[in-house]
Amino acid sequence: MKGCLPSLVALVVVAAILATGLVPGYIASSIFGVENKGVMAITAGGIALALYGIYRWLIYLQDREKRVLSVLTDPVFGEVKQLRDHWEADQPISEGGEAVEIWGDALAPTSAQTSTFTNIRERWPALLALCVEAANNLIASVYHNEKGPVPSVKAEQLNLKTVALDDGNIGDFTLMFELPSAVKLLPWGLDVTFENFVVVEASDNH
Protein backbone atom coordinates (compact mmCIF):
# COMPACT_ATOMS: atom_id res chain seq x y z
CA MET A 1 0.00 0.00 0.00
CA LYS A 2 2.91 2.37 0.74
CA GLY A 3 4.20 2.00 -2.79
CA CYS A 4 0.80 2.98 -4.19
CA LEU A 5 0.50 6.13 -2.09
CA PRO A 6 2.40 8.50 -4.45
CA SER A 7 0.30 7.28 -7.39
CA LEU A 8 -2.92 7.76 -5.43
CA VAL A 9 -1.88 11.27 -4.40
CA ALA A 10 -1.07 12.11 -8.03
CA LEU A 11 -4.47 10.81 -9.16
CA VAL A 12 -6.25 12.86 -6.50
CA VAL A 13 -4.36 16.00 -7.55
CA VAL A 14 -5.19 15.45 -11.23
CA ALA A 15 -8.85 14.80 -10.36
CA ALA A 16 -8.97 17.97 -8.26
CA ILE A 17 -7.51 20.05 -11.10
CA LEU A 18 -9.99 18.64 -13.62
CA ALA A 19 -12.90 19.12 -11.23
CA THR A 20 -11.89 22.72 -10.54
CA GLY A 21 -11.96 23.42 -14.26
CA LEU A 22 -14.83 21.25 -15.46
CA VAL A 23 -17.42 21.80 -12.73
CA PRO A 24 -17.69 25.60 -13.19
CA GLY A 25 -17.85 25.06 -16.95
CA TYR A 26 -20.62 22.50 -16.57
CA ILE A 27 -22.61 24.80 -14.29
CA ALA A 28 -22.16 27.73 -16.66
CA SER A 29 -23.36 25.63 -19.59
CA SER A 30 -26.26 23.70 -18.05
CA ILE A 31 -27.67 26.31 -15.67
CA PHE A 32 -26.77 29.65 -17.22
CA GLY A 33 -26.72 28.58 -20.85
CA VAL A 34 -23.24 29.89 -21.58
CA GLU A 35 -22.04 29.01 -25.09
CA ASN A 36 -19.09 26.72 -25.87
CA LYS A 37 -16.46 29.46 -26.11
CA GLY A 38 -17.50 30.84 -22.77
CA VAL A 39 -17.48 27.36 -21.22
CA MET A 40 -13.97 26.75 -22.56
CA ALA A 41 -12.77 30.05 -21.11
CA ILE A 42 -14.30 29.28 -17.70
CA THR A 43 -12.82 25.76 -17.74
CA ALA A 44 -9.36 27.02 -18.69
CA GLY A 45 -9.55 29.69 -16.01
CA GLY A 46 -10.56 27.15 -13.37
CA ILE A 47 -7.69 24.83 -14.29
CA ALA A 48 -5.22 27.73 -14.29
CA LEU A 49 -6.45 28.78 -10.84
CA ALA A 50 -6.07 25.22 -9.54
CA LEU A 51 -2.52 24.94 -10.92
CA TYR A 52 -1.58 28.26 -9.33
CA GLY A 53 -3.00 27.10 -6.00
CA ILE A 54 -0.95 23.89 -6.15
CA TYR A 55 2.16 25.91 -7.05
CA ARG A 56 1.69 28.17 -4.03
CA TRP A 57 1.10 25.15 -1.80
CA LEU A 58 4.36 23.53 -2.97
CA ILE A 59 6.25 26.77 -2.35
CA TYR A 60 4.77 26.88 1.17
CA LEU A 61 5.89 23.30 1.86
CA GLN A 62 9.37 24.07 0.57
CA ASP A 63 9.66 27.17 2.75
CA ARG A 64 8.43 25.24 5.78
CA GLU A 65 11.15 22.61 5.29
CA LYS A 66 13.83 25.35 5.21
CA ARG A 67 12.47 27.32 8.17
CA VAL A 68 14.92 27.55 11.06
CA LEU A 69 13.15 26.69 14.31
CA SER A 70 15.98 27.64 16.64
CA VAL A 71 19.74 28.05 16.85
CA LEU A 72 22.01 26.42 19.41
CA THR A 73 25.74 26.37 20.06
CA ASP A 74 27.54 23.02 19.99
CA PRO A 75 31.14 22.51 21.19
CA VAL A 76 32.03 20.54 18.04
CA PHE A 77 29.73 21.91 15.34
CA GLY A 78 29.56 25.53 16.48
CA GLU A 79 26.35 27.30 15.50
CA VAL A 80 23.70 24.67 14.77
CA LYS A 81 20.44 25.51 13.02
CA GLN A 82 17.50 23.33 13.98
CA LEU A 83 15.06 22.80 11.13
CA ARG A 84 11.84 20.83 10.92
CA ASP A 85 13.41 17.39 10.42
CA HIS A 86 17.19 17.88 10.61
CA TRP A 87 19.95 20.17 11.77
CA GLU A 88 22.60 22.09 9.82
CA ALA A 89 25.99 23.60 10.59
CA ASP A 90 29.08 24.83 8.73
CA GLN A 91 32.49 23.52 9.74
CA PRO A 92 35.81 22.77 8.02
CA ILE A 93 36.93 19.15 7.79
CA SER A 94 40.65 19.89 8.00
CA GLU A 95 42.38 22.61 9.97
CA GLY A 96 42.53 25.80 7.93
CA GLY A 97 40.21 24.38 5.29
CA GLU A 98 37.02 25.89 3.95
CA ALA A 99 33.80 25.32 5.86
CA VAL A 100 31.42 22.76 4.37
CA GLU A 101 27.78 22.10 5.10
CA ILE A 102 27.17 19.54 7.83
CA TRP A 103 23.71 18.17 8.49
CA GLY A 104 22.19 15.37 10.47
CA ASP A 105 18.91 13.48 10.53
CA ALA A 106 18.09 14.41 14.14
CA LEU A 107 16.89 17.78 15.46
CA ALA A 108 20.23 18.32 17.21
CA PRO A 109 23.64 16.61 16.98
CA THR A 110 23.59 13.18 18.62
CA SER A 111 26.54 11.55 20.35
CA ALA A 112 26.91 9.13 17.42
CA GLN A 113 26.94 11.99 14.90
CA THR A 114 29.49 13.92 16.97
CA SER A 115 31.74 10.86 17.24
CA THR A 116 31.38 10.19 13.52
CA PHE A 117 32.31 13.75 12.59
CA THR A 118 35.29 13.77 14.94
CA ASN A 119 36.52 10.54 13.35
CA ILE A 120 36.00 11.93 9.85
CA ARG A 121 38.31 14.81 10.73
CA GLU A 122 40.93 12.48 12.17
CA ARG A 123 40.76 10.03 9.25
CA TRP A 124 40.23 12.57 6.49
CA PRO A 125 43.27 11.77 4.26
CA ALA A 126 42.39 8.05 4.28
CA LEU A 127 38.68 8.70 3.72
CA LEU A 128 39.43 11.07 0.84
CA ALA A 129 41.60 8.37 -0.75
CA LEU A 130 38.67 5.95 -0.51
CA CYS A 131 36.43 8.53 -2.19
CA VAL A 132 38.91 8.96 -5.04
CA GLU A 133 38.98 5.20 -5.52
CA ALA A 134 35.18 5.05 -5.44
CA ALA A 135 34.95 7.90 -7.97
CA ASN A 136 37.34 6.20 -10.37
CA ASN A 137 35.51 2.89 -10.04
CA LEU A 138 32.26 4.68 -10.88
CA ILE A 139 33.85 6.42 -13.87
CA ALA A 140 35.33 3.12 -15.08
CA SER A 141 31.89 1.48 -14.92
CA VAL A 142 30.49 4.25 -17.12
CA TYR A 143 33.33 4.34 -19.65
CA HIS A 144 34.16 0.63 -19.82
CA ASN A 145 32.86 0.35 -23.40
CA GLU A 146 34.73 3.43 -24.63
CA LYS A 147 37.87 3.11 -26.73
CA GLY A 148 41.12 4.38 -25.33
CA PRO A 149 42.25 4.81 -21.71
CA VAL A 150 39.62 5.14 -19.02
CA PRO A 151 39.66 8.67 -17.51
CA SER A 152 40.22 9.17 -13.80
CA VAL A 153 40.23 11.88 -11.15
CA LYS A 154 42.63 12.88 -8.39
CA ALA A 155 42.01 13.96 -4.81
CA GLU A 156 42.46 17.66 -5.56
CA GLN A 157 39.60 17.49 -8.08
CA LEU A 158 37.07 16.45 -5.43
CA ASN A 159 35.47 19.51 -3.85
CA LEU A 160 33.61 18.49 -0.68
CA LYS A 161 30.33 20.38 -0.27
CA THR A 162 28.25 18.46 2.28
CA VAL A 163 28.67 15.89 5.02
CA ALA A 164 25.41 14.10 5.84
CA LEU A 165 25.54 12.32 9.20
CA ASP A 166 23.13 9.45 9.75
CA ASP A 167 21.17 9.27 12.98
CA GLY A 168 22.30 5.73 13.68
CA ASN A 169 25.58 3.93 14.07
CA ILE A 170 28.93 5.63 14.43
CA GLY A 171 30.66 5.69 11.04
CA ASP A 172 27.50 5.95 8.93
CA PHE A 173 27.54 9.05 6.73
CA THR A 174 27.57 10.36 3.16
CA LEU A 175 30.10 12.72 1.59
CA MET A 176 28.83 14.87 -1.29
CA PHE A 177 31.34 16.30 -3.75
CA GLU A 178 31.38 18.61 -6.72
CA LEU A 179 33.98 18.07 -9.44
CA PRO A 180 34.26 21.43 -11.24
CA SER A 181 37.45 20.42 -13.11
CA ALA A 182 36.02 17.04 -14.12
CA VAL A 183 32.44 18.03 -14.86
CA LYS A 184 32.41 16.01 -18.10
CA LEU A 185 33.12 12.82 -16.16
CA LEU A 186 30.64 13.31 -13.31
CA PRO A 187 28.49 16.32 -14.27
CA TRP A 188 26.15 15.93 -11.29
CA GLY A 189 28.88 15.47 -8.72
CA LEU A 190 29.57 12.48 -6.51
CA ASP A 191 27.96 10.97 -3.41
CA VAL A 192 29.98 8.44 -1.41
CA THR A 193 28.08 6.58 1.32
CA PHE A 194 29.92 4.97 4.23
CA GLU A 195 28.85 2.43 6.82
CA ASN A 196 31.23 1.94 9.74
CA PHE A 197 33.73 4.08 7.77
CA VAL A 198 33.67 1.63 4.85
CA VAL A 199 32.44 2.70 1.39
CA VAL A 200 29.19 0.91 0.53
CA GLU A 201 28.01 3.00 -2.43
CA ALA A 202 29.21 5.67 -4.83
CA SER A 203 26.84 7.42 -7.21
CA ASP A 204 26.45 10.61 -9.20
CA ASN A 205 24.10 12.73 -7.14
CA HIS A 206 21.51 13.75 -9.76
C-alpha distance (Angstrom), angle and dihedral (degrees) to the residues before:
residue distance angle dihedral
M1 . . .
K2 3.83 . .
G3 3.78 91.0 .
C4 3.80 90.8 53.6
L5 3.80 94.7 51.2
P6 3.84 97.6 86.0
S7 3.82 90.2 49.2
L8 3.80 91.6 48.8
V9 3.80 91.4 49.1
A10 3.81 90.2 49.8
L11 3.81 91.0 50.4
V12 3.80 91.6 49.5
V13 3.81 91.0 50.1
V14 3.82 92.3 49.3
A15 3.81 90.8 47.1
A16 3.80 90.8 49.7
I17 3.81 91.8 50.8
L18 3.80 92.4 49.1
A19 3.80 92.1 45.9
T20 3.80 91.6 49.8
G21 3.78 89.6 54.6
L22 3.79 102.8 35.1
V23 3.80 101.9 41.8
P24 3.84 96.0 59.4
G25 3.80 88.8 45.3
Y26 3.79 91.7 51.1
I27 3.80 92.1 48.6
A28 3.80 91.6 47.9
S29 3.80 91.0 50.7
S30 3.80 102.0 41.0
I31 3.80 100.8 35.3
F32 3.79 105.1 27.5
G33 3.79 98.4 28.7
V34 3.79 95.6 -126.6
E35 3.81 112.7 174.9
N36 3.81 125.0 -115.1
K37 3.80 96.7 -92.9
G38 3.77 91.0 51.4
V39 3.80 91.3 47.3
M40 3.80 90.6 51.2
A41 3.80 91.0 50.5
I42 3.81 92.2 49.2
T43 3.82 91.3 47.0
A44 3.80 92.8 48.7
G45 3.79 90.6 47.4
G46 3.80 91.9 50.4
I47 3.80 92.4 50.1
A48 3.81 91.5 46.9
L49 3.81 90.0 50.8
A50 3.82 91.1 49.8
L51 3.82 92.1 49.6
Y52 3.80 90.9 49.4
G53 3.80 90.4 50.2
I54 3.81 91.2 51.6
Y55 3.81 90.2 47.7
R56 3.81 91.5 53.1
W57 3.80 90.6 46.8
L58 3.82 91.6 53.0
I59 3.81 90.6 48.8
Y60 3.82 89.1 51.4
L61 3.81 91.6 51.4
Q62 3.79 91.1 48.3
D63 3.80 92.2 50.1
R64 3.80 90.9 47.7
E65 3.82 91.0 54.4
K66 3.83 90.5 52.6
R67 3.80 96.1 44.3
V68 3.80 113.3 118.6
L69 3.80 109.6 -132.2
S70 3.79 96.9 -172.0
V71 3.79 143.4 -24.7
L72 3.79 125.7 -126.2
T73 3.79 135.3 178.0
D74 3.80 118.3 -120.3
P75 3.83 123.7 -168.7
V76 3.82 91.7 -132.8
F77 3.80 104.9 28.5
G78 3.80 99.1 34.3
E79 3.80 113.8 -152.5
V80 3.81 108.3 20.3
K81 3.80 122.1 -166.8
Q82 3.79 115.0 -150.2
L83 3.79 112.9 -147.4
R84 3.78 131.5 179.6
D85 3.81 97.3 -80.4
H86 3.81 106.6 3.0
W87 3.78 144.8 19.0
E88 3.80 131.1 -116.0
A89 3.80 136.0 -158.4
D90 3.81 139.1 162.1
Q91 3.79 119.1 -127.9
P92 3.82 136.8 148.3
I93 3.79 118.1 -113.0
S94 3.79 95.9 -147.7
E95 3.79 128.0 34.5
G96 3.78 110.0 -87.1
G97 3.79 92.0 9.9
E98 3.77 127.9 126.8
A99 3.79 118.6 -84.4
V100 3.80 115.8 -103.8
E101 3.78 130.3 -164.8
I102 3.80 114.2 -90.6
W103 3.78 121.0 -170.0
G104 3.75 137.1 168.5
D105 3.78 136.9 -161.9
A106 3.81 94.6 -120.7
L107 3.81 127.6 74.5
A108 3.81 90.5 -110.3
P109 3.82 133.8 13.3
T110 3.80 111.5 -73.0
S111 3.79 125.2 -148.4
A112 3.82 89.7 -107.3
Q113 3.81 92.0 51.8
T114 3.81 91.6 47.4
S115 3.80 91.4 49.9
T116 3.80 91.0 46.6
F117 3.80 92.8 51.0
T118 3.80 92.7 46.7
N119 3.80 89.5 52.0
I120 3.80 91.7 47.4
R121 3.79 88.9 57.1
E122 3.80 92.5 47.9
R123 3.81 94.0 45.9
W124 3.79 97.8 36.4
P125 3.85 99.8 122.1
A126 3.82 91.2 50.6
L127 3.81 93.2 43.8
L128 3.80 91.3 48.9
A129 3.81 89.4 52.0
L130 3.82 89.1 53.4
C131 3.80 89.6 50.8
V132 3.80 91.4 51.7
E133 3.80 89.7 50.9
A134 3.81 90.9 48.0
A135 3.81 91.0 48.8
N136 3.79 92.7 51.2
N137 3.80 91.9 46.9
L138 3.80 88.9 52.5
I139 3.81 91.9 48.1
A140 3.82 90.9 48.0
S141 3.81 90.5 52.8
V142 3.81 89.8 53.9
Y143 3.81 97.2 44.1
H144 3.81 99.7 36.7
N145 3.82 92.3 111.5
E146 3.80 94.5 47.6
K147 3.80 121.1 103.9
G148 3.76 118.6 -116.0
P149 3.81 130.4 26.0
V150 3.78 118.6 -22.9
P151 3.83 110.7 -112.1
S152 3.78 120.5 -122.0
V153 3.79 141.3 -174.0
K154 3.79 134.5 -131.4
A155 3.79 131.3 -138.3
E156 3.80 94.0 -100.9
Q157 3.81 89.9 59.0
L158 3.81 92.9 61.1
N159 3.80 110.4 89.2
L160 3.81 109.7 -166.4
K161 3.81 112.1 -141.2
T162 3.81 106.9 162.9
V163 3.79 140.1 19.3
A164 3.81 112.2 -159.8
L165 3.81 112.1 -162.9
D166 3.79 117.2 -157.3
D167 3.78 119.2 -133.7
G168 3.78 92.8 -126.8
N169 3.77 136.6 56.8
I170 3.77 124.7 11.9
G171 3.80 109.1 -98.3
D172 3.82 96.8 31.9
F173 3.80 111.5 122.0
T174 3.80 145.5 116.6
L175 3.79 127.4 -124.2
M176 3.80 116.2 -152.6
F177 3.79 119.0 -158.1
E178 3.76 138.6 -175.4
L179 3.80 118.9 -149.8
P180 3.82 105.2 -158.6
S181 3.83 93.5 167.4
A182 3.81 92.9 46.6
V183 3.78 99.9 38.5
K184 3.82 91.9 134.7
L185 3.80 90.6 60.2
L186 3.80 98.8 44.9
P187 3.82 106.3 9.1
W188 3.81 94.1 174.1
G189 3.78 95.7 46.7
L190 3.78 128.8 -117.8
D191 3.81 135.4 -74.3
V192 3.80 117.8 -164.1
T193 3.81 116.0 -170.4
F194 3.81 121.1 -158.1
E195 3.78 132.2 -165.1
N196 3.80 115.8 -168.8
F197 3.83 86.7 -9.7
V198 3.82 91.5 -59.0
V199 3.82 121.2 117.7
V200 3.80 110.4 -112.5
E201 3.81 100.6 165.4
A202 3.79 141.4 11.8
S203 3.78 121.9 -171.1
D204 3.77 142.0 156.6
N205 3.78 104.6 -100.3
H206 3.82 101.4 -129.9
